[in-house]
Amino acid sequence: MADSILEMRGIKKSFHGVKALSDVNLTVRTGEIHAIVGENGAGKSTLMKVLSGVYPHGEFEGDIQFQGEACRFRGIADSEKKGIIIIHQELALVPLLSIAENIFLGNEPARYGVIDWTLAHVKTQALLKKVGLQESPSTLITNLGVGKQQLIEIAKALSKEVKLLILDEPTASLNETDSDALLELLLELKAQGIACILISHKLNEISKVADSITVLRDGATVATLDCRVGKISEDTVIRHMVGREMADRYPKRTPAIGDTVFEVKNWQVQHDVHPERQVIKGIDLHIRRGEILGIAGLMGAGRTELAMSIFGKTYGKGIRGEVRLHGKTVDTSTVQKAIDCGIAYVTEDRKGYGLVLEETIAWNTTLANLNAVSSNNVIDEGREFKVAEDYRRKLNIRSPDVFARTVNLSGGNQQKVVLSKWLFSNPEVLILDEPTRGIDVGAKYEIYTIIAQLAAEGKCVLMISSEMPELLGMCDRICVLNEGTFVAEFTAAEATQEKIMRSIVTSGVN
């Protein structure tokens, strides 16, 4: 355990003259789980791309030694030959291929030049079992949720002779139960002598499994903490990450809750691909003015399906039920009609559905309300700039100006652009689906502050989250969803993680 498998020394990397990494040092021991933490934009993913050959030798300064040998990787293929496998935060699967085809893509088992699909399926089943999935190897990726797709990525990595596994936010799309299963898997790999580098914003997960923690801030190494010497508190890690104390994780608020504004009655939704399966089973919910209503549940419970089916019927078939605003039935059957009714939906997949990444902050900010910056169907660029600049300042979006492309922003700042877009549409009801997924602790607090301010202004907020502490810290009331129906409801004073989980496992929904 004392021997190091990886040494990175004096790593420097710039983009167009802007330093992303400045003199980063990292040592990973054989068979350890080494966590790397830092705020969005601290350089974590950039450092891993240097290590894995995404940025080849010559495009950065510094030295890499792996198993005692100097490495000059020209690409990912070179690092994989050494046994370094990286799983990026953005999924790299082919949607219309099966699980087995994705796992062995480019590495297919063959006999006499012919792919042996029987062997591929047998190996796939064994790999799926390792990551806790029961799907058939022939299942198409497009029919799986984001969480399960992440597990397929991990199974794909395990199919190779991995010596150092790099995981960039591997549990960002997973609920608490599935995250725990993944962490147990990492501990099993550690017992087999496989080293892991874990990049995560979830400090509670890091404390469960990490042997060492390296903290990056502004592209530099600021601390390396040895967890084997003694327990490292989350406050200590946060102080290194943000350079300051964070006494409260959630903003203090005094709710001023009014009358019921938004209601959903007897809402029923059938599966988008398999309509014979009902995913939402006669749900009733209501939100009052100034209230933050949380929805808790395990992966597959139907949380996102519920949100998307309400917002313009963007998910599901055979949708039935009633949506009411201020006691009157409204038509939300299309996205535009939902927006016109005053409903906004911040998707869990900001890069896929929330933003046009190659466009500017200004372009994205006004996208959901173009009429407000247009005259005779022509966009007034001056008005667009003024609106975008106003939101950039109010939401503290860190960028040189509103003409920066959103693809170049950190995850936290991208999420603020998504919020700007929907706030500019002036909604009465804001549906937030995993609003802080993949965002560091400092940026999370800023997002929480925005949400609290919206509630204080009298907005109705529906907040879906896989992080129970987040729901407990932010919500006035929490409804628990399991297998397409609500099985419990708690006020903020009543709710605990134990009560929520107990209501799920004892609900006995058929």
VENRA-V327772 format. One record per backbone hydrogen bond with DSSP energy under -0.5 kcal/mol. CO is the residue of the C=O (numbers start at 1). NH is the residue of the N-H. Records with the same first field share a line. If there is no record, write none. Layout:
BEGIN
CO: NH + NH
END
This chain:
BEGIN
3: 30
5: 67
6: 28
7: 65
8: 26
9: 63
11: 24
12: 61
13: 20 + 21
15: 18
17: 19
18: 15
21: 13
23: 221
24: 11
26: 8
28: 5 + 6
29: 32
32: 34 + 196
33: 35 + 211 + 212
34: 198
35: 214
36: 200
37: 216
39: 42
42: 219
43: 47
44: 48
45: 49
46: 50
47: 51
48: 52
49: 53 + 54 + 55
50: 53
54: 56
56: 59
60: 58
61: 12
63: 9
64: 71
65: 7
66: 69
69: 66
73: 57
75: 78 + 79
76: 80
77: 81
78: 82
79: 84
80: 83
83: 85 + 163 + 164
85: 166
86: 88
87: 168
93: 95
94: 97
95: 142
97: 141
98: 102
99: 103
100: 104
102: 105
104: 107
109: 116
111: 114
114: 111
115: 117
116: 120
117: 121
118: 122
119: 123
120: 124
121: 125
122: 126
123: 127
124: 128
125: 129
126: 130
127: 131
128: 133
129: 132
136: 139
137: 100
139: 99
140: 143
141: 144
145: 149
146: 150
147: 151
148: 152
149: 153
150: 154
151: 155
152: 156
153: 157
154: 158
155: 159
157: 160
160: 162
163: 195
164: 85 + 166
165: 167 + 197
166: 87 + 168
167: 169 + 199
169: 172
171: 174
175: 179
176: 180
177: 181
178: 182
179: 183
180: 184
181: 185
182: 186
183: 187
184: 188
185: 189
186: 190
187: 191
188: 192
189: 194
190: 193
193: 31
195: 165
196: 34 + 198
197: 167 + 199
198: 36 + 200
199: 169
201: 203
202: 205 + 206
203: 207
204: 208
205: 208 + 209
206: 210
211: 227 + 228
212: 35
213: 225
214: 37 + 216
215: 222 + 223
217: 220
219: 22
220: 217
223: 215
225: 213 + 227
226: 229 + 230
231: 233
233: 237
234: 238
235: 239
236: 240
237: 241
238: 242
239: 243
253: 255
259: 289
261: 326
262: 287
263: 324
264: 285
265: 322
267: 282 + 283
268: 320
269: 279 + 280
270: 317
273: 275
274: 271 + 277
276: 278
277: 271 + 279
280: 269 + 282
283: 267
285: 264
287: 261 + 262
288: 291
289: 258
291: 293 + 461
292: 294 + 476 + 477
293: 463
294: 479
295: 465
296: 481
298: 301
301: 484
302: 306
303: 307
304: 308
305: 309
306: 310
307: 311
308: 314
309: 313
310: 312
311: 314
317: 270
320: 268
322: 265
323: 330
324: 263
325: 328
328: 325
330: 323 + 332
332: 312
334: 338
335: 339
336: 340
337: 341
338: 343
339: 342
342: 428 + 429
344: 431
345: 347
346: 433
348: 350
349: 353 + 354
350: 355
355: 357
356: 359
357: 407
359: 406
360: 364
361: 365
362: 366
364: 367
366: 369
367: 370
369: 372
370: 373
371: 374
373: 380
375: 378
378: 375
379: 381
380: 384
381: 385
382: 386
383: 387
384: 388
385: 389
386: 390
387: 391
388: 392
389: 393
390: 394
391: 395
392: 397
393: 396
396: 398
397: 399
401: 404
402: 362
404: 361
405: 408
406: 409
410: 414
411: 415
412: 416
413: 417
414: 418
415: 419
416: 420
417: 421
418: 422
419: 423
420: 424
421: 425
422: 425 + 427
423: 426
428: 460
429: 344 + 431
430: 432 + 462
431: 346 + 433
432: 434 + 464
434: 437
436: 439
440: 444
441: 445
442: 446
443: 447
444: 448
445: 449
446: 450
447: 451
448: 452
449: 453
450: 454
451: 455
452: 456
453: 457
454: 459
455: 458
459: 290 + 461
460: 430
461: 293 + 463
462: 432 + 464
463: 295
464: 434
466: 176 + 468
467: 470 + 471
468: 472
469: 473
470: 474
471: 475
476: 492
477: 294
478: 490
479: 296 + 481
480: 487 + 488
482: 485
484: 281
485: 482
488: 480
490: 478
491: 495
496: 500
497: 501
498: 502
499: 503
500: 504
501: 505
502: 506
504: 507
END
